Amino acid sequence: MTDSASLVFVVDDDDSVCRALARLIQSAGYRVETFGSARAFLNRMPADDCPACLVLDIQLPDLSGLELARELDPALPIIFITGHGDIAMGVGAMKAGATDFLPKPVSDTDLLRAIKQALARAVQTRAIRHELDSLRGRVERLTPREREVMALVVTGLLNKQVASELGTVEQTIKAHRRRVMAKMEATSLAQLIRIADKVGISGVA
């Protein structure tokens, strides 16, 4: 993932601050979009099509930075900046999901470090989401009976025990199990168990 594929949003009601931050961020190779208010950013509603983070002033004329943060997807890393910070505000920022809390005037080095870390987190979060979406899509391909079989198999039951639980014969369970392994793209029971854990399948489906 190159820096140019990442996007940094800046929300600050001071035009001169927006321009200065935009120049700095662009000089590091990132794309940047600036907004003068929380409402302007909410109206933009950026699509989740690339790793992104938000550099956000806490004190804004409409919604505050903390209020805006509560409206956003928690997966969007936020770097709060403020000229009037205190410990209580910093705690509130962290509770709102901040990855960093920086005082104005913001050090170029500190901001670029915070952006780099925030975008790395965004990349990781996107990868996890994409993996879960893929796994859930595989689960959707299972029939209700196959899901029941999977839920019992991952608890460690043998085929004959699963058959007894579901009131059928072992040969039928073997056939269901083969289809489950194929649809879930699992090559071993251990892998199937890990997948079940990630998608929240346990016990009888």
N, C-alpha and C positions, 0 to 999 in steps of 0.2 A: 504494500500500500504506500504510494508516494504521498508526500505532503500536499501536492497539488490536487490530489483526489479528496482531501479533507476540507471541511468547511468550518470556519469560525464565525459565529454570530456575535456581534457587539451591540448591547443595548445600554445607551447612556444619553441623557437629555442635553448634555453639553456637546455642541457640534465640534468644538475644537478638540475635545477629548476623543470623540469618535474618529475624527480625521487622523489624529496622532496614532491612536491604537491601530487603525486600519493600515496606515503606512508601515508600522512596526511589524504587524502580523503578516502583511504581504511580503515584506522584506525577508521573512523566514520561509517563504515559499508556499504559504497557505492561501486559499481563497477566503475572502471575508465579505460579510454583509453587515451593514450597520443600521440601527434603528434608534429613533429618538424617544421612543416610549414603549412601555410594556404592551399597550394595545396595538401598536403598529406591528410589533413582533408577533403577537397572537393572531392578527389578521393575516400575516404572511403564512402561518402554519406550515413550516418547512417539511417537505416530504422526507421520509426515512430512506434516502437513496444513496447516502454516503456517510462515512464517519463524521461526526460534528460535535462541537462543544459550544458553550455559551459563556461569553464574558459579560457579566451583568452588574450594573450599578444598583446598589441597594436602594438609594433614594431617588425615586422617579416621580414625575408629576401626576401620574394617574394611579396605576397599581404600583405598589412598592416592589422591589426586587424579590423580597420574600413571598409576597402574594403571587407574583408571576410564577415563581418556582413551583408553587403548589398547584398551578394549572397545567404544568408541563409533564411530559412523559419522564418518569424517574430515570429512564435509561439515558437521558441527555445530560452529560456532565456539565456542571455549572461552576464557573469561577466567579465568585463575588468580589467586587471592588467597591471601596467606599472611602470618602474623605472624612467620615465621622464615625468610625468604628469603635466599638468597645467590646468587652468580653461577652456581655449578654447578646449583643448583635452577632458576634462570631458563633456563639453556641446556636443561636436561631438559624444562622446560615447553614451550619453543618447538619442540623436537624432537617433542613429543607433539601438536603441532598448535595450540598456544595462539595466539590473536590478540593477547593482552596478558597481562602479568604484573604485578600490582599488590600493593604491601605493605599490610598492615593497620596502623593503621586506614585504610580506603580513603577517599580523597577523593571526595566526592559528584560533583564536576565530572569527575574522572578516570574514575570508574566509568561515569557516564552517557555520556561521550564514547566509552569503550571499547564499551559496549553498542550505541550507535548505529552504530559502525563494524562491529561483529560482525554485527548484523542486516542491514546493507547487503550484507555479504559473503554472508550466508545467502540473501538475495533473489537475488543474482547467481548463486550456485551452483544454486539451485532452477531458475532460468530456463535455465541451461545444461543441466541434467539433463532438464528437460521437452523442450527442443529435441532433445536426443539421443534421447530415448525416441520422440519423434514421427518423427524421421528413420529410426530403426531399424525402426519400425513400417512405414514406407514400403518399406524394403528387404525386409521379410518378404513384401510383396505381389508381389515380383518372382519370376518363374519362374527355375529354375537357368540356363536359356539367357539370359534377360534380364540376369541378374546377370553372366554372362560377357561379354555385350556391353557392359554398363556399365563393367566393369572395364577393358576394352580401349579403349573410346571415351575415357575420362577420361585415358588416357595420350597422347592426341593422334592416334591412328590414324584414318585416313580409313575410310569405310564399306567400300570395296573391300579395304582392308588387313585390316579386322576379318573380312570374309568369307573372305579367304584364310587367316587364322589359324584360323578355326573350320570351314573346309571347307564353306562354303555360298556362296550367291550374294549379290551386293550388294543386290538388291531385298529379300531376306529380312532382311538386317541393317537396312535402312532401316525396315522394319516393326517390328522389335524395338526399334530406337532410339526410334521414336515412342512406343511403349508404355512404355519406360523413362522417357522425359521426362514422360509423363503421370502414371505411378505415383509418381515421385519429386517431382512438382509443381515441376519445374524449367523455367524459361522460356528458358534459354540453356545452352550448353555450359559457360560459365564458372561458372554457378550449380551445375551438376551436378558439376563438378570440386570445388567447395567442399564440397558435400554428401558426396562420396566421401571427401574428406580427413577430414571430421569423423567419419564412421562407419568409417573404416579400410579402405576398399576401394581396392586398387591392384593392378595386374598382373592376371593371369588369376585369376578367382574360384575 
